[in-house]
Amino acid sequence: MTGILDFFFWFKKERRVRFVVLISCIIGTLFGFYYYLGQFEITPVYLWFFVPDSPFFTFMYVLVLLFYSFGLRSNTFDAFTFIGLNKVGIWTLFVLFLNYDYYFSPETRDFRFVIVLLHIGMLLVAMTLLKEMKKLNLSRYLLIFAFFMVSDFFDYVIGTHPIIPEENIKIVMWVTIALSIMTCSLTFYYLEKKSEGI
């Protein structure tokens, strides 16, 4: 396990490699916000914060790398970003393949495969954070968990979730909530065990 963590951490630790990852994530973030332009146009401005899922967390990762480059880091922010990258990355892959016929038509197949690769990339960059992440206090755990619960509430009660086929929306809603609980729980468990040297 240590060898795997060291491997991914290298992409964050090495300055030149980190710069390449940073630029790639900035480009991906800009593309992500561009992808959501149509949804921004039909969503009230006061709800915009809850609209862009993937680019929000890739932007959080960009901030993590920028802070790290200046010798700054936050355990809470790292954990929050790690959970978000994993939750949204897995969620997107799930939704794409759940609605395979809709998303992977001959006309859009190549574009969707690019989307798949980008979200696999989110899962991979999240791994660069694991080595330095440390145990948090209970209030920080609760704060992070509350954010994801509130985000899920806005997505599926208020209606700020990404524009996806409505036929499977109930399934997606419950999977989203399950992902929030699982990604938070597993991350918190890992941090607690790591603090015990396990």
DRENPA-3360 file (N, C-alpha, C; in nm, 2 decimals, always signed):
BEGIN
1 = MTGILDFF = +0.08/-0.12/+0.00/+0.00/+0.00/+0.00/+0.09/+0.13/+0.00 ~ +0.19/+0.12/+0.08/+0.28/+0.24/+0.09/+0.35/+0.27/-0.05 ~ +0.38/+0.17/-0.12/+0.44/+0.19/-0.25/+0.35/+0.25/-0.35 ~ +0.22/+0.21/-0.34/+0.12/+0.27/-0.43/+0.10/+0.42/-0.39 ~ +0.09/+0.45/-0.26/+0.08/+0.59/-0.22/+0.19/+0.68/-0.26 ~ +0.31/+0.62/-0.25/+0.44/+0.69/-0.29/+0.44/+0.72/-0.44 ~ +0.39/+0.62/-0.52/+0.38/+0.64/-0.66/+0.29/+0.76/-0.70 ~ +0.17/+0.76/-0.65/+0.08/+0.87/-0.68/+0.13/+1.00/-0.62;
9 = FWFKKERR = +0.19/+1.00/-0.50/+0.23/+1.12/-0.44/+0.34/+1.19/-0.52 ~ +0.42/+1.11/-0.59/+0.53/+1.16/-0.68/+0.48/+1.26/-0.78 ~ +0.36/+1.24/-0.83/+0.30/+1.33/-0.93/+0.27/+1.47/-0.86 ~ +0.25/+1.47/-0.73/+0.23/+1.59/-0.66/+0.36/+1.65/-0.61 ~ +0.45/+1.57/-0.57/+0.57/+1.62/-0.50/+0.67/+1.68/-0.60 ~ +0.68/+1.61/-0.72/+0.78/+1.66/-0.82/+0.73/+1.79/-0.89 ~ +0.81/+1.89/-0.88/+0.76/+2.03/-0.92/+0.72/+2.03/-1.07 ~ +0.81/+1.97/-1.15/+0.78/+1.98/-1.30/+0.65/+1.90/-1.33;
17 = VRFVVLIS = +0.65/+1.78/-1.27/+0.53/+1.69/-1.30/+0.40/+1.76/-1.24 ~ +0.42/+1.81/-1.12/+0.30/+1.88/-1.06/+0.25/+2.00/-1.15 ~ +0.34/+2.07/-1.22/+0.30/+2.17/-1.31/+0.22/+2.12/-1.42 ~ +0.26/+2.01/-1.48/+0.19/+1.94/-1.59/+0.05/+1.90/-1.54 ~ +0.04/+1.84/-1.42/-0.09/+1.80/-1.37/-0.17/+1.92/-1.35 ~ -0.11/+2.03/-1.29/-0.19/+2.15/-1.26/-0.25/+2.21/-1.39 ~ -0.17/+2.22/-1.50/-0.22/+2.28/-1.62/-0.33/+2.19/-1.68 ~ -0.31/+2.06/-1.67/-0.41/+1.96/-1.72/-0.54/+1.98/-1.65;
25 = CIIGTLFG = -0.53/+2.00/-1.52/-0.65/+2.02/-1.44/-0.72/+2.15/-1.46 ~ -0.64/+2.25/-1.49/-0.70/+2.38/-1.52/-0.78/+2.37/-1.65 ~ -0.72/+2.31/-1.75/-0.78/+2.29/-1.88/-0.91/+2.21/-1.86 ~ -0.90/+2.10/-1.78/-1.02/+2.02/-1.76/-1.13/+2.09/-1.68 ~ -1.09/+2.18/-1.59/-1.18/+2.26/-1.52/-1.26/+2.36/-1.61 ~ -1.18/+2.43/-1.69/-1.24/+2.52/-1.78/-1.34/+2.45/-1.88 ~ -1.30/+2.34/-1.93/-1.39/+2.26/-2.01/-1.51/+2.22/-1.94 ~ -1.50/+2.18/-1.81/-1.61/+2.14/-1.73/-1.71/+2.25/-1.71;
33 = FYYYLGQF = -1.66/+2.37/-1.68/-1.75/+2.48/-1.67/-1.82/+2.52/-1.80 ~ -1.75/+2.50/-1.91/-1.80/+2.53/-2.04/-1.92/+2.43/-2.07 ~ -1.89/+2.30/-2.03/-1.99/+2.19/-2.05/-2.13/+2.23/-1.98 ~ -2.12/+2.30/-1.86/-2.24/+2.33/-1.79/-2.30/+2.47/-1.83 ~ -2.25/+2.53/-1.93/-2.31/+2.66/-1.97/-2.46/+2.66/-1.99 ~ -2.50/+2.56/-2.06/-2.64/+2.54/-2.09/-2.73/+2.53/-1.97 ~ -2.68/+2.46/-1.87/-2.75/+2.45/-1.74/-2.75/+2.57/-1.66 ~ -2.64/+2.65/-1.67/-2.63/+2.78/-1.60/-2.74/+2.87/-1.65;
41 = EITPVYLW = -2.76/+2.86/-1.79/-2.86/+2.96/-1.85/-3.00/+2.93/-1.80 ~ -3.03/+2.81/-1.76/-3.17/+2.78/-1.72/-3.18/+2.77/-1.57 ~ -3.08/+2.80/-1.50/-3.08/+2.79/-1.35/-3.07/+2.93/-1.29 ~ -3.15/+2.96/-1.19/-3.14/+3.09/-1.12/-2.99/+3.11/-1.06 ~ -2.95/+3.23/-1.07/-2.81/+3.26/-1.03/-2.78/+3.21/-0.89 ~ -2.88/+3.23/-0.80/-2.85/+3.19/-0.66/-2.83/+3.04/-0.64 ~ -2.86/+2.96/-0.74/-2.84/+2.82/-0.73/-2.71/+2.77/-0.81 ~ -2.65/+2.86/-0.87/-2.53/+2.82/-0.96/-2.42/+2.75/-0.88;
49 = FFVPDSPF = -2.40/+2.78/-0.76/-2.30/+2.71/-0.68/-2.32/+2.56/-0.68 ~ -2.45/+2.51/-0.68/-2.47/+2.37/-0.67/-2.48/+2.30/-0.81 ~ -2.46/+2.37/-0.92/-2.47/+2.32/-1.05/-2.35/+2.24/-1.10 ~ -2.23/+2.29/-1.10/-2.12/+2.22/-1.16/-2.05/+2.13/-1.07 ~ -2.07/+2.00/-1.08/-2.01/+1.91/-0.99/-1.86/+1.88/-1.02 ~ -1.83/+1.82/-1.14/-1.70/+1.78/-1.17/-1.60/+1.90/-1.18 ~ -1.63/+2.01/-1.25/-1.54/+2.12/-1.25/-1.52/+2.19/-1.11 ~ -1.62/+2.18/-1.03/-1.60/+2.24/-0.89/-1.49/+2.16/-0.82;
57 = FTFMYVLV = -1.49/+2.03/-0.82/-1.39/+1.96/-0.75/-1.25/+1.95/-0.82 ~ -1.25/+1.96/-0.95/-1.12/+1.97/-1.02/-1.06/+2.11/-0.99 ~ -1.15/+2.21/-0.97/-1.10/+2.34/-0.93/-1.05/+2.34/-0.79 ~ -1.11/+2.26/-0.70/-1.06/+2.24/-0.56/-0.92/+2.18/-0.57 ~ -0.91/+2.08/-0.66/-0.78/+2.02/-0.67/-0.67/+2.11/-0.72 ~ -0.71/+2.20/-0.82/-0.62/+2.30/-0.86/-0.57/+2.39/-0.75 ~ -0.66/+2.43/-0.66/-0.63/+2.51/-0.54/-0.53/+2.43/-0.45 ~ -0.56/+2.30/-0.43/-0.47/+2.22/-0.35/-0.33/+2.22/-0.40;
65 = LLFYSFGL = -0.31/+2.20/-0.54/-0.18/+2.21/-0.60/-0.11/+2.34/-0.59 ~ -0.19/+2.45/-0.61/-0.14/+2.58/-0.59/-0.09/+2.61/-0.45 ~ -0.17/+2.58/-0.35/-0.13/+2.59/-0.21/-0.01/+2.51/-0.18 ~ +0.00/+2.39/-0.23/+0.11/+2.30/-0.20/+0.24/+2.36/-0.26 ~ +0.23/+2.42/-0.38/+0.34/+2.48/-0.44/+0.40/+2.59/-0.36 ~ +0.32/+2.65/-0.27/+0.37/+2.76/-0.19/+0.39/+2.72/-0.04 ~ +0.39/+2.58/-0.03/+0.42/+2.53/+0.11/+0.30/+2.53/+0.20 ~ +0.18/+2.54/+0.14/+0.06/+2.54/+0.22/-0.03/+2.42/+0.20;
73 = RSNTFDAF = -0.09/+2.37/+0.30/-0.19/+2.26/+0.28/-0.28/+2.25/+0.40 ~ -0.40/+2.20/+0.38/-0.49/+2.18/+0.49/-0.55/+2.04/+0.48 ~ -0.54/+1.97/+0.60/-0.60/+1.83/+0.60/-0.74/+1.83/+0.57 ~ -0.82/+1.93/+0.62/-0.96/+1.93/+0.59/-0.99/+1.95/+0.45 ~ -0.92/+2.05/+0.38/-0.94/+2.08/+0.24/-0.90/+1.96/+0.16 ~ -0.79/+1.89/+0.19/-0.74/+1.77/+0.12/-0.85/+1.66/+0.13 ~ -0.90/+1.64/+0.25/-1.00/+1.53/+0.26/-1.13/+1.56/+0.18 ~ -1.17/+1.69/+0.19/-1.29/+1.74/+0.12/-1.27/+1.72/-0.03;
81 = TFIGLNKV = -1.16/+1.76/-0.08/-1.13/+1.75/-0.22/-1.12/+1.60/-0.27 ~ -1.05/+1.52/-0.19/-1.04/+1.38/-0.21/-1.17/+1.31/-0.23 ~ -1.26/+1.34/-0.13/-1.40/+1.28/-0.13/-1.47/+1.32/-0.25 ~ -1.47/+1.45/-0.28/-1.54/+1.51/-0.39/-1.50/+1.45/-0.53 ~ -1.37/+1.44/-0.55/-1.32/+1.39/-0.67/-1.36/+1.24/-0.69 ~ -1.36/+1.16/-0.59/-1.40/+1.02/-0.60/-1.55/+1.01/-0.62 ~ -1.63/+1.09/-0.54/-1.77/+1.07/-0.55/-1.82/+1.11/-0.69 ~ -1.77/+1.23/-0.74/-1.82/+1.28/-0.87/-1.76/+1.19/-0.98;
89 = GIWTLFVL = -1.64/+1.15/-0.97/-1.58/+1.06/-1.07/-1.66/+0.93/-1.09 ~ -1.69/+0.87/-0.97/-1.76/+0.74/-0.98/-1.91/+0.77/-1.02 ~ -1.97/+0.87/-0.97/-2.11/+0.91/-1.01/-2.12/+0.92/-1.16 ~ -2.03/+1.00/-1.22/-2.03/+1.03/-1.36/-2.02/+0.90/-1.45 ~ -1.92/+0.81/-1.41/-1.91/+0.69/-1.48/-2.03/+0.60/-1.47 ~ -2.09/+0.60/-1.35/-2.21/+0.52/-1.33/-2.33/+0.57/-1.42 ~ -2.35/+0.70/-1.42/-2.46/+0.76/-1.50/-2.44/+0.74/-1.65 ~ -2.31/+0.75/-1.69/-2.29/+0.73/-1.83/-2.32/+0.59/-1.88;
97 = FLNYDYYF = -2.28/+0.49/-1.80/-2.30/+0.35/-1.84/-2.44/+0.30/-1.80 ~ -2.50/+0.37/-1.71/-2.64/+0.33/-1.68/-2.73/+0.37/-1.80 ~ -2.70/+0.48/-1.86/-2.77/+0.53/-1.98/-2.69/+0.52/-2.10 ~ -2.63/+0.40/-2.12/-2.53/+0.38/-2.23/-2.59/+0.41/-2.36 ~ -2.70/+0.36/-2.40/-2.76/+0.39/-2.53/-2.78/+0.54/-2.56 ~ -2.81/+0.61/-2.45/-2.84/+0.76/-2.47/-2.71/+0.83/-2.49 ~ -2.61/+0.80/-2.41/-2.48/+0.87/-2.42/-2.38/+0.83/-2.52 ~ -2.39/+0.70/-2.56/-2.29/+0.64/-2.65/-2.35/+0.61/-2.78;
105 = SPETRDFR = -2.43/+0.70/-2.84/-2.48/+0.69/-2.97/-2.36/+0.70/-3.07 ~ -2.37/+0.65/-3.19/-2.26/+0.67/-3.29/-2.21/+0.81/-3.31 ~ -2.31/+0.91/-3.29/-2.27/+1.05/-3.31/-2.19/+1.11/-3.20 ~ -2.21/+1.06/-3.08/-2.15/+1.12/-2.96/-2.05/+1.02/-2.89 ~ -2.03/+0.90/-2.94/-1.95/+0.80/-2.87/-1.81/+0.85/-2.84 ~ -1.74/+0.91/-2.94/-1.60/+0.95/-2.92/-1.59/+1.05/-2.81 ~ -1.69/+1.15/-2.81/-1.69/+1.25/-2.71/-1.71/+1.20/-2.57 ~ -1.80/+1.10/-2.56/-1.83/+1.04/-2.43/-1.72/+0.96/-2.37;
113 = FVIVLLHI = -1.64/+0.89/-2.46/-1.53/+0.82/-2.42/-1.42/+0.92/-2.36 ~ -1.41/+1.04/-2.42/-1.32/+1.14/-2.36/-1.37/+1.17/-2.22 ~ -1.50/+1.19/-2.21/-1.56/+1.22/-2.07/-1.52/+1.11/-1.97 ~ -1.53/+0.99/-2.02/-1.50/+0.87/-1.93/-1.35/+0.88/-1.89 ~ -1.26/+0.91/-1.98/-1.12/+0.92/-1.95/-1.09/+1.04/-1.85 ~ -1.16/+1.15/-1.87/-1.14/+1.26/-1.78/-1.19/+1.23/-1.64 ~ -1.29/+1.15/-1.63/-1.34/+1.12/-1.49/-1.26/+1.01/-1.43 ~ -1.20/+0.92/-1.51/-1.11/+0.83/-1.45/-0.99/+0.91/-1.40;
121 = GMLLVAMT = -0.95/+1.01/-1.48/-0.84/+1.10/-1.43/-0.87/+1.17/-1.30 ~ -1.00/+1.20/-1.27/-1.03/+1.26/-1.14/-1.00/+1.16/-1.03 ~ -1.03/+1.03/-1.05/-1.00/+0.93/-0.95/-0.85/+0.91/-0.93 ~ -0.78/+0.93/-1.04/-0.63/+0.91/-1.03/-0.57/+1.03/-0.95 ~ -0.61/+1.15/-0.99/-0.54/+1.26/-0.92/-0.58/+1.27/-0.77 ~ -0.70/+1.22/-0.74/-0.73/+1.21/-0.60/-0.63/+1.13/-0.52 ~ -0.58/+1.02/-0.58/-0.48/+0.94/-0.51/-0.36/+1.01/-0.47 ~ -0.33/+1.12/-0.54/-0.20/+1.20/-0.50/-0.21/+1.26/-0.37;
129 = LLKEMKKL = -0.34/+1.27/-0.31/-0.36/+1.34/-0.19/-0.34/+1.24/-0.07 ~ -0.36/+1.11/-0.09/-0.37/+1.02/+0.02/-0.25/+1.02/+0.12 ~ -0.13/+1.02/+0.06/-0.01/+1.00/+0.15/+0.00/+1.10/+0.26 ~ -0.04/+1.23/+0.23/-0.02/+1.33/+0.33/-0.15/+1.36/+0.42 ~ -0.26/+1.30/+0.38/-0.39/+1.32/+0.45/-0.38/+1.27/+0.59 ~ -0.43/+1.34/+0.69/-0.42/+1.30/+0.83/-0.56/+1.31/+0.90 ~ -0.57/+1.25/+1.01/-0.69/+1.24/+1.09/-0.74/+1.38/+1.12 ~ -0.88/+1.39/+1.11/-0.94/+1.52/+1.14/-1.02/+1.51/+1.27;
137 = NLSRYLLI = -1.06/+1.62/+1.33/-1.15/+1.61/+1.45/-1.29/+1.59/+1.41 ~ -1.38/+1.55/+1.50/-1.51/+1.52/+1.47/-1.59/+1.63/+1.40 ~ -1.57/+1.75/+1.44/-1.64/+1.86/+1.38/-1.61/+1.88/+1.23 ~ -1.48/+1.85/+1.19/-1.44/+1.86/+1.05/-1.51/+1.75/+0.97 ~ -1.51/+1.63/+1.03/-1.58/+1.52/+0.96/-1.73/+1.55/+0.94 ~ -1.79/+1.61/+1.04/-1.93/+1.64/+1.03/-1.95/+1.75/+0.93 ~ -1.86/+1.85/+0.92/-1.88/+1.96/+0.83/-1.87/+1.91/+0.69 ~ -1.77/+1.82/+0.66/-1.75/+1.77/+0.53/-1.87/+1.68/+0.49;
145 = FAFFMVSD = -1.92/+1.60/+0.58/-2.04/+1.51/+0.55/-2.16/+1.60/+0.52 ~ -2.18/+1.70/+0.60/-2.29/+1.79/+0.59/-2.29/+1.86/+0.45 ~ -2.17/+1.90/+0.40/-2.17/+1.96/+0.27/-2.22/+1.87/+0.16 ~ -2.18/+1.74/+0.17/-2.23/+1.65/+0.06/-2.38/+1.61/+0.08 ~ -2.43/+1.61/+0.20/-2.57/+1.59/+0.22/-2.65/+1.71/+0.17 ~ -2.60/+1.83/+0.20/-2.67/+1.95/+0.15/-2.67/+1.95/+0.00 ~ -2.55/+1.92/-0.06/-2.54/+1.92/-0.21/-2.64/+1.82/-0.27 ~ -2.65/+1.70/-0.21/-2.75/+1.60/-0.26/-2.89/+1.65/-0.25;
153 = FFDYVIGT = -2.92/+1.72/-0.14/-3.05/+1.78/-0.12/-3.08/+1.88/-0.23 ~ -2.99/+1.97/-0.26/-3.02/+2.06/-0.37/-3.03/+2.00/-0.50 ~ -2.95/+1.89/-0.53/-2.95/+1.83/-0.66/-3.08/+1.76/-0.68 ~ -3.14/+1.68/-0.58/-3.25/+1.60/-0.61/-3.38/+1.64/-0.54 ~ -3.38/+1.75/-0.46/-3.50/+1.80/-0.41/-3.53/+1.94/-0.48 ~ -3.43/+2.02/-0.48/-3.44/+2.15/-0.55/-3.42/+2.14/-0.70 ~ -3.34/+2.04/-0.74/-3.33/+2.01/-0.89/-3.21/+2.07/-0.96 ~ -3.10/+2.08/-0.88/-2.98/+2.13/-0.95/-2.88/+2.02/-1.00;
161 = HPIIPEEN = -2.93/+1.90/-1.00/-2.85/+1.79/-1.05/-2.82/+1.81/-1.20 ~ -2.71/+1.75/-1.25/-2.68/+1.77/-1.40/-2.79/+1.72/-1.48 ~ -2.80/+1.77/-1.60/-2.91/+1.73/-1.69/-2.88/+1.59/-1.74 ~ -2.96/+1.50/-1.70/-2.95/+1.36/-1.73/-3.08/+1.30/-1.77 ~ -3.09/+1.18/-1.83/-3.22/+1.12/-1.86/-3.31/+1.11/-1.74 ~ -3.43/+1.15/-1.74/-3.52/+1.15/-1.62/-3.57/+1.01/-1.59 ~ -3.56/+0.91/-1.68/-3.62/+0.78/-1.66/-3.56/+0.71/-1.54 ~ -3.43/+0.73/-1.52/-3.36/+0.66/-1.41/-3.32/+0.75/-1.29;
169 = IKIVMWVT = -3.39/+0.87/-1.28/-3.35/+0.97/-1.19/-3.36/+0.92/-1.04 ~ -3.46/+0.84/-1.01/-3.47/+0.79/-0.87/-3.35/+0.70/-0.84 ~ -3.31/+0.61/-0.93/-3.20/+0.52/-0.91/-3.07/+0.61/-0.89 ~ -3.05/+0.71/-0.97/-2.94/+0.80/-0.96/-2.94/+0.87/-0.83 ~ -3.05/+0.91/-0.78/-3.06/+0.99/-0.66/-3.01/+0.90/-0.54 ~ -3.06/+0.78/-0.53/-3.02/+0.69/-0.42/-2.88/+0.65/-0.43 ~ -2.83/+0.63/-0.56/-2.69/+0.60/-0.57/-2.60/+0.72/-0.53 ~ -2.65/+0.84/-0.56/-2.57/+0.96/-0.52/-2.56/+0.97/-0.37;
177 = IALSIMTC = -2.67/+0.95/-0.30/-2.67/+0.95/-0.16/-2.58/+0.84/-0.10 ~ -2.59/+0.72/-0.16/-2.51/+0.61/-0.11/-2.36/+0.64/-0.13 ~ -2.33/+0.71/-0.25/-2.19/+0.75/-0.27/-2.14/+0.85/-0.17 ~ -2.22/+0.94/-0.14/-2.18/+1.04/-0.04/-2.15/+0.98/+0.09 ~ -2.24/+0.89/+0.14/-2.21/+0.82/+0.26/-2.09/+0.73/+0.26 ~ -2.07/+0.65/+0.15/-1.96/+0.56/+0.13/-1.83/+0.63/+0.12 ~ -1.82/+0.73/+0.04/-1.69/+0.80/+0.02/-1.65/+0.87/+0.14 ~ -1.74/+0.93/+0.21/-1.71/+1.00/+0.34/-1.67/+0.90/+0.44;
185 = SLTFYYLE = -1.75/+0.79/+0.46/-1.72/+0.69/+0.56/-1.59/+0.62/+0.54 ~ -1.56/+0.58/+0.42/-1.44/+0.51/+0.39/-1.32/+0.60/+0.41 ~ -1.33/+0.73/+0.37/-1.22/+0.82/+0.38/-1.19/+0.85/+0.53 ~ -1.30/+0.87/+0.61/-1.28/+0.90/+0.75/-1.22/+0.77/+0.82 ~ -1.27/+0.66/+0.78/-1.22/+0.53/+0.84/-1.07/+0.52/+0.81 ~ -1.03/+0.55/+0.69/-0.89/+0.54/+0.65/-0.80/+0.64/+0.73 ~ -0.85/+0.76/+0.75/-0.78/+0.86/+0.82/-0.76/+0.82/+0.97 ~ -0.87/+0.76/+1.03/-0.86/+0.71/+1.16/-0.76/+0.60/+1.18;
193 = KKSEGI = -0.77/+0.50/+1.09/-0.67/+0.39/+1.09/-0.53/+0.43/+1.06 ~ -0.52/+0.53/+0.97/-0.38/+0.58/+0.94/-0.32/+0.64/+1.07 ~ -0.40/+0.71/+1.15/-0.35/+0.78/+1.26/-0.31/+0.67/+1.37 ~ -0.36/+0.55/+1.36/-0.32/+0.45/+1.45/-0.20/+0.37/+1.40 ~ -0.16/+0.40/+1.28/-0.04/+0.34/+1.23/-0.08/+0.20/+1.16 ~ -0.20/+0.19/+1.13/-0.25/+0.06/+1.06/-0.26/+0.08/+0.91;
% end
